[in-house]
């Protein structure tokens, strides 16, 4: 019973780390296009690996079918929290955005 609880908590931590890496990769790809190709690859790889660790912990704790359902719930709740946080941050930073013309004339390096 305690082992199952530890595995579920570990799965939650891995899900959070996976979503963090996913958001970090997207942020780097959108805001620093062409500048940080290697970190994007590392963040994507970390996101996939953490997600697989979370899935493994869930499946070991609750067996295949119920573990997969728990993994889906954990990942979707972490992603929805990240989306809500991003929307809140976007509302705060609306005045600091660049005009579209600046993005088009500067180009992507």
Secondary structure, DSSP 8 states (H G I E B T S, - for coil): -HHHHHHHHHHHHHHHHHHHHHHHHHHHHHHSTTT-HHHHHHHHHHHHHHHHHHHHHHHHHH-HHHHHHHHHHHHHHHHHHHHHHHHHHHHHTGGG---HHHHHHH---
